[in-house]
Amino acid sequence: MSNRRIRSWLACLVAVGVACAQDSSRTIEAIAAASAKQRENTLAAIRNSRDGDAVLLDLSTQAALKADERRQAGLPPQFRGCLRADEFEVGAQLALARASLDSRAYRALAAEYRRLTTALRTALASARSSGKWRKRFDHLGHWIGDWERASDPDTRELLERTLVDQGIRASLSSFEGAKIYGKTRQTAALKAYDEYLFNLMCTADEDNLKWLKGRVARAGWFEIGSHGVAADQAAWLMVQHADGDPEYQAYIVSVLASKAHSGATNSQNFAFLSDRVSVRAGAPQTYGTQMECVDGEWLAPNIESPAAELDARRAAMGLPPYRVQVSERRHLFCQRQPR
């Protein structure tokens, strides 16, 4: 028996104390290959079966293992936690089935989840094909105007990718819950929708970085003087979101170091990216932009020496004094740990 089968069998054994016997329609391969309707019917039947919990757990384990195998084989997406669209959909339906008491509840959750995801996919596809971003994504404000005014093909591509990215991020239920429901309701479907959005962000971040790498290698950075403030900002965002590739983030810090002093890139953005790379590497941060909640207070730990010159370094990048940054954070929740 393969290691994958042993692990999934053990998961079932732990769950119910018996092995999880499955017919051919109840394997992860069959579930993944089925149409959306067939998959829903199969999972509804499993949900109502006597061993439903064990089978759904086994299928979830198999799905996770298959995604691990794909990632270990070097197939994209490679960013931590990213799943292909088909992998995510199978996992989401399994999660909804596991969260349901019976098949009727599962079908209701699946329909709610499908309504939310379809609405977003349709809106994004319509905006991209028609160029009418304001119809659904008017809250993206200046990004739309910047994209409309751009004439350079690479800049238009960069800004359209940014519109898609920002449209996904702004659709999280924490922002859109009231708009979606009239009032925010925490349901398994809404949780699955948020996870769907996070996976869209993850895969978009990886694809965007791949595109940006090619563009930077071919023609360099989107400098403010030649491409505008918005292009510089959008390219920085792509790198800022690329935590799955810290080596490239560090490379871009080296590329932008001189540009931050010459005005070719936004110096404040450079400071944030530089500190982000340093913190992830366990090194002191130069500008104190990366803050943590420490014993009930927002602080920027591990500041580069001499710490007394922090505000001077910040001023050189156009950042306000450190005390101002701390003050601006005070309204954010930061819990003091009990002693």
DAKA-V498966 format. One record per helix or strand. SS is the DSSP state (A for helix, B for strand). FROM is the first residue (numbers start at 1). TO is the last residue. Records with the same first field share a line. If there is no record, write none. Layout:
SS: FROM-TO ; FROM-TO
This chain:
A: 3-16 ; 24-26 ; 28-33 ; 36-48 ; 52-72 ; 85-98 ; 103-130 ; 134-140 ; 142-149 ; 153-169 ; 173-181 ; 188-219 ; 224-227 ; 229-240 ; 243-262 ; 267-280 ; 307-316 ; 322-329
B: 285-285 ; 292-294 ; 297-299 ; 303-303
